Amino acid sequence: MRFFFLFLIPLILFSQNSEMNVVNNDSDPTPIFQSVWFYDNGAEKEELYTLMQQIKNDNTLLCKDRLNKPLQKLERLLRTYRVDANEVLKKDIEKLAYTLQLQYLYVRNNGCYRPEMILQDHYLPPKKKLYDHILRNPYLEMQYDILNKYESIKKRGGWGVIILSNNYAYLLPGKKYDEVIQLRWRLIQEGYLKDDNNLANTLYDENLKSAVEAFQKRHFLKPDGIVGPATLKALNESVESIIEKILINIERLRWYLQEDKEYVFVNIPQFRLFLWHDGDMVFDSKVIVGRKERPTPLMRQKISYAVLNPYWRAPKTIIAEDILPKLKVGKFEELEKEGIIASLDRYANETIPFDSIDWNAIDLSTFPIVFLQKPGPKNFLGFVKLMFPNKYDVYLHDTNARDLFRYSYRALSSGCVRVEKPIELFHLVEGTLSYREIFDRLWDHQTKKVRIRPKFPVYLMYMTIMKEDDGNIYFYPDIYQLDRKMKEYATILR
C-alpha cells in the first residue's frame, strides 16, 4: 500500500505538469532505481546522493530549472535530518526523493514539452514511456558527444563576433584583411584550424581557405571558400546558441525513441535514411522528404507490409492543390503525360476521359472519382512502397524521378519519403526474400502485397545537428523551422 501511494504521487504530478524534463550526460547516466533511500539503522544510502548529484550536474537539460526547486528542498530536508533524525522527516525525505527520481526518469525518457504545443499538425503523438531505467540509444549518445564538445568550447570562452569593414561585404582568398585574425581564431576554436601561432597573419591564405570550405560543407553552404553573408552568419552563431540547438535535438529524440533493436531512422533535414540492427548502422540511403508547404510529419510507426508494383492514388491534398487546378483550366495533356487517370474505381477499370466532365462544376467531395497511375515506369511510387498506416497517408517508396537524388537539398516531395535504394531497404526490412525472389515478383508487373513480420519500427525524425560517417559534426537546414519554434516556446516557459 505504501509503495502504491508513493508511485501515485509522481504520476499525478506528471498529469498536472507535462512540461517537465531532465537529462544527463554522465558516462553512465542511469541511476540505480530506488524506492527506499535509508538503511535499517536510519542512515542515508549513497544512492540518494548519487541521484542528487546526477541531477545537479546534468548539463543536457533544456528546462533544468524545473527540477531545481524539489532538489533544493530535498537538500534542505537532509541538512535538517542530520540535526534531527526523526521518523517523520525520514518519511518526507523518502517520499520526495522517490518522486524526484521518477520525475527524472520520466522526463529523461519523454522530453520537456508536449510536442502538440510546437509541432501543430505535423506529427503523430508519441507513446509515453515510464521506465525504471534511462533510455539509451546511439542517436542520444551521439548528441551527448556533440554537446560535450561545445560545452568544452563554452568553458574556454567560445568565440567572438566577426564584423566586416564597411569597405567590403566578402572576404576573398588571396587578399589581406584585418578580419582574417578574427576568422582564424574562430575556426581554431571549433577545430577547423590548428593553433599554429599564426594568428597575427592577415593574409587569407590557402590553409585558411581550406578550413572555411570545410566549415561551409558542414553547414550546408556552398564550399567556395568565400566568406559572404551566409557564411558569416553561420560563423557568428554563438556557442550558446549551438548548445541550445543540441538540447532541442535531444528533446525531439526523447519524444519518440523507444528501445528497439532494429529500426529505420529517417532524418528529415539530413535527407537520409538509416537502418539499425543491434546497435550498428547497417544500411543508409539518400531520401527526398516533404517540402516546407507539405512537410513530412514526425512519428514512430511500424512497417506492417510492402506493396510491389503499386498503384499510385492521389491523396486529397494533391487532388485539391495540383490535379484539380489543371483540370479546371483544361491542362489535360500534362496529366496524361504523367500517366494520371480518372476512374470510378481504385484499379482503373472504369476510366473517365478528362474532357468529358465540367471540372469547374463538379464537387469532388461528393463525386466518387479516383485519380491514379497504373504500375509501370511512370508511376510516382516506382516499384515498391513500404507501408506504416497513419492518418497522413505517408510512407516510404521508390520514385520515377531518380535524377532528384543528385541535388543536395531534397525537401521536394508532398510529404512521403522517397528512397534512393528502395529494393535494398525492402530486402532488409522484409528479411526472408532473396533478391532473386524479389525481382521475380517485380518482373511480372502484377501488384502484390507482402506482409512484414514482425512489424519493423520506423522513425521519421528531425535532427539538425548530427555526426556523419567521417566523424565530423554537420549542421542541416531548419527546413520546417522547428528549431526556431521550439526555441521560442522554451524561452516563453522559462
Helices and strands as residue ranges (DSSP letters): H 2-16, H 46-57, H 65-83, H 87-110, H 116-119, H 138-155, H 179-189, H 206-218, H 229-235, H 239-256, E 262-267, E 272-277, E 280-290, E 299-308, E 312-313, H 316-318, I 319-323, H 324-328, H 332-337, E 341-343, E 351-352, G 354-356, E 370-373, E 384-387, E 396-397, G 402-406, E 411-413, E 417-419, H 422-430, H 435-443, E 448-461, E 465-467, E 473-475, H 482-493
